[in-house]
Amino acid sequence: MLPRIVIALAILVGLASVSLFRVYEQERAILFQLGKIQRSDFTPGLYFKIPVYQNVEKFDIRLQTLETEPQRFLTGEKKDVIVDSFVRYRVNDVEKYYKSTGGDARRAGILLYQKINDGLRSEFGKRTVQEVVSGERGTIMDIVTKTADDRGEELGMQIVDVRLKRIDLPEEVSQNVYERMRSERARVAREFRARGEKTAITIKADADRSRTVVAANAYRDAETLRGTGDAGAAKIYADAYNKNREFYDFYRSLNAYKSSFRSGGDVFLLDPDSDFFKYFSNPGVR
């Protein structure tokens, strides 16, 4: 009796395993009956199917990322650029997705990227390299995202975002562009150096002029002070001389003797009757 029960339970478990299927939160499922779509509106839960007669295919509805090889586009100024982009999408209509792509994610990506590349090629052809790199990059993405979303709706997909990862120039063009950039930077650097040298020369000339003016004014003031001092000294000498001319002559002679006979080896060849020895030969002179 027990072996029969075990066998019966095993058969029931086997039938359940091939007759029941579960749909998770991140999934949507399609129930096929003899190859035709029978139902596609499953919500998360446990469901029954008829083995062999029916089969189920599940699809991930979480956010997906689609990337392809970089593509070459021509800008409005007839320059090639290599664009690396990616698309973020999710499946929102599994029945339409299956009918248009056969449930093949690779085929869906090819169909979607054909539309995206057409949109990028059209938008890049209207703009210059500078515009697509900086100024209007966001505008291009908005336009291409809308175009891709229209195509995605046909495929049962919702396009969340289209982004450019990188925009490069082809290798054969990059070197020429870099050389032009270096030449432009060098030209700007030369202009700055020339302006700096001009400013430096102007500042130096102003400094030299100011120095000359200051030195001239200082020399003028010094000469004025010196002249005033000399005039004052001359006046003092004259006043002193006029008060007692004899004493002044005597005082000057003593200073001359002191200066002349400072060293013991000094020798003078003078006429004894010269005025230099006036106070030696006649000390009583008043």
C-alpha positions in Angstrom: 0.0 0.0 0.0 2.7 2.5 1.0 4.7 2.1 -2.3 1.5 2.9 -4.3 1.0 6.1 -2.3 4.6 7.1 -2.8 4.3 6.4 -6.5 1.0 8.4 -6.7 2.6 11.4 -4.9 5.5 11.3 -7.2 3.2 11.3 -10.2 1.3 14.3 -8.8 4.5 16.2 -8.1 5.7 15.5 -11.6 2.4 16.6 -13.1 2.5 19.8 -10.9 6.0 20.6 -12.0 5.1 20.5 -15.7 1.6 22.0 -15.2 2.3 24.9 -12.9 4.4 28.0 -13.6 5.2 31.1 -11.6 5.5 34.6 -12.8 7.8 36.9 -10.7 7.6 40.6 -10.1 10.4 41.4 -12.6 8.9 39.2 -15.3 6.0 39.0 -17.7 4.9 35.8 -19.5 3.1 34.7 -22.6 1.1 31.4 -22.7 1.3 29.7 -26.1 -1.2 27.0 -27.2 0.1 25.0 -30.1 2.4 27.8 -31.1 -0.2 30.6 -30.9 -0.5 33.2 -28.2 -3.2 32.3 -25.8 -2.7 34.8 -23.1 -0.2 37.6 -22.2 -1.7 39.5 -19.3 -0.2 37.5 -16.4 0.5 39.3 -13.2 3.0 38.0 -10.6 1.7 34.7 -9.2 1.2 31.0 -9.7 -0.6 29.7 -12.9 -1.6 26.4 -14.5 -0.9 25.2 -18.0 -1.7 22.0 -19.9 1.6 20.1 -20.4 2.7 19.6 -24.1 -0.4 21.3 -25.4 0.7 24.6 -23.9 4.0 26.3 -23.1 5.1 29.5 -21.5 7.9 32.0 -22.4 9.0 34.6 -19.9 10.5 38.1 -20.5 12.5 40.3 -18.2 10.8 43.7 -17.8 13.5 45.3 -15.7 15.6 48.2 -17.1 18.0 47.0 -19.7 21.1 48.6 -21.3 21.8 48.2 -25.0 25.3 49.1 -26.3 26.7 48.7 -29.8 30.0 49.4 -31.5 30.9 53.0 -32.1 29.4 54.4 -35.3 30.8 57.0 -37.7 28.7 60.1 -38.6 29.2 63.1 -40.8 28.7 66.6 -39.3 27.2 69.6 -41.1 30.8 70.8 -41.9 31.6 67.5 -43.6 33.8 66.1 -40.8 33.7 62.6 -39.6 33.1 61.9 -35.9 33.0 58.5 -34.1 30.1 58.3 -31.7 29.8 55.8 -28.9 26.3 55.6 -27.4 23.9 53.5 -25.4 20.2 53.1 -24.8 18.3 52.4 -21.6 15.0 50.6 -22.2 12.4 48.1 -20.8 9.9 45.8 -22.3 6.4 47.1 -21.5 4.2 45.1 -24.0 5.4 41.5 -24.1 2.9 40.4 -26.8 3.9 43.2 -29.2 7.6 42.6 -28.3 7.3 38.9 -29.2 5.4 39.6 -32.4 7.9 42.2 -33.7 11.1 40.5 -32.6 10.3 36.9 -32.0 11.4 37.4 -28.4 15.0 37.8 -29.6 16.8 40.5 -27.6 19.5 40.8 -30.2 17.1 41.3 -33.0 15.2 43.9 -31.0 18.5 45.7 -30.4 19.3 45.8 -34.1 15.9 47.1 -35.0 16.0 49.7 -32.3 19.5 50.9 -33.1 18.8 51.2 -36.8 16.2 53.9 -35.8 18.6 55.5 -33.3 21.5 55.7 -35.8 19.2 57.2 -38.4 18.2 59.9 -35.9 21.8 60.6 -34.8 23.0 60.7 -38.4 20.2 63.2 -39.2 20.9 65.5 -36.2 24.7 65.4 -36.6 24.4 66.3 -40.2 22.7 69.6 -39.2 25.4 70.7 -36.7 29.1 71.4 -36.5 31.6 69.4 -34.4 31.6 72.1 -31.6 27.8 72.1 -31.4 27.5 68.3 -31.1 30.3 68.1 -28.6 29.1 70.9 -26.3 26.4 73.4 -27.1 23.5 71.2 -28.5 24.4 67.8 -27.2 21.4 67.7 -24.8 19.0 68.8 -27.6 20.3 66.1 -29.8 19.7 63.5 -27.1 16.2 64.7 -26.5 15.3 64.5 -30.2 16.8 61.1 -30.7 15.2 59.7 -27.5 11.8 60.8 -28.7 12.4 59.2 -32.2 13.7 56.1 -30.5 10.7 56.0 -28.2 8.3 56.0 -31.2 10.2 53.1 -32.7 10.3 51.3 -29.3 6.6 51.6 -29.0 6.2 49.7 -32.3 8.5 47.0 -30.8 6.7 46.8 -27.4 9.5 48.6 -25.7 9.7 51.8 -23.6 12.9 53.9 -24.3 14.0 55.5 -21.1 17.1 57.3 -22.3 19.6 57.6 -25.1 23.1 58.8 -24.2 26.3 59.6 -25.9 29.3 58.1 -24.0 32.0 59.6 -26.2 32.4 61.6 -29.4 35.9 61.3 -31.0 37.5 62.4 -34.2 38.9 59.6 -36.5 42.6 58.9 -36.0 43.5 60.4 -39.3 41.8 63.7 -38.4 42.7 64.0 -34.7 46.4 64.8 -35.3 45.6 67.7 -37.6 43.0 69.0 -35.2 45.5 68.8 -32.3 48.1 70.6 -34.3 45.7 73.4 -35.1 44.8 73.6 -31.4 48.4 73.8 -30.5 49.0 76.5 -33.1 46.0 78.5 -31.8 47.2 78.1 -28.2 50.7 79.1 -29.2 49.3 82.2 -31.0 47.3 83.2 -27.9 50.4 82.7 -25.7 52.5 84.9 -28.0 49.8 87.6 -27.8 49.8 87.4 -24.0 53.6 87.5 -23.9 53.6 90.5 -26.2 51.1 92.3 -24.1 53.1 91.5 -21.0 56.3 92.8 -22.6 54.6 96.0 -23.7 53.2 96.5 -20.2 56.6 95.8 -18.6 58.4 98.3 -20.9 55.8 100.9 -20.1 56.1 100.3 -16.4 59.9 100.4 -16.6 59.9 103.6 -18.6 57.5 105.2 -16.1 59.8 104.0 -13.3 62.9 105.4 -15.0 61.2 108.7 -15.7 60.0 108.9 -12.1 63.5 108.1 -10.9 65.0 110.7 -13.1 62.5 113.3 -11.9 63.0 112.4 -8.3 66.8 112.5 -8.7 66.7 115.9 -10.5 64.4 117.4 -7.9 66.6 116.0 -5.1 69.7 117.4 -6.8 68.0 120.8 -7.3 66.9 120.9 -3.7 70.4 119.8 -2.5 72.1 122.5 -4.6 69.6 125.0 -3.3 70.3 124.0 0.2 74.1 123.9 -0.5 73.9 127.4 -2.1 71.9 128.7 0.9 74.5 127.2 3.3 77.4 128.5 1.3 75.8 132.0 1.3 75.2 131.8 5.0 78.7 130.6 5.7 80.1 133.4 3.5 78.0 135.9 5.3 79.2 134.6 8.7 82.8 134.7 7.5 82.3 138.2 6.1 80.7 139.5 9.3 83.4 137.9 11.4 86.1 139.3 9.2 84.6 142.8 9.3 84.5 142.8 13.1 88.2 142.2 13.5 90.1 141.8 10.3 93.5 141.4 11.9 92.4 138.7 14.3 90.7 136.9 11.4 94.0 136.9 9.4 95.9 135.7 12.4 93.4 132.9 13.0 93.6 131.8 9.4 97.4 131.8 9.5 97.4 129.6 12.6 95.1 127.1 10.9 97.4 127.2 7.8 100.5 126.6 10.0 98.7 123.7 11.8 97.8 122.1 8.5 101.2 122.6 6.9 103.4 121.4 9.7 101.3 118.4 10.6 104.1 116.0 9.7 107.7 116.4 11.0 109.2 115.6 7.6 107.4 118.4 5.6 109.8 120.7 3.7 108.8 124.1 2.3 110.7 126.2 -0.1 109.4 129.7 0.5 110.7 133.2 0.5 111.3 134.2 4.1 109.6 137.6 3.4 106.4 135.9 2.1 103.1 136.7 3.7 103.0 133.1 4.9 105.6 133.8 7.6 104.3 137.3 8.4 103.4 136.5 12.0 106.7 134.6 12.5 108.9 137.5 11.4 106.8 140.2 13.1 104.7 138.6 15.9 103.7 142.0 17.2 101.7 142.8 14.1 98.2 143.8 15.1 
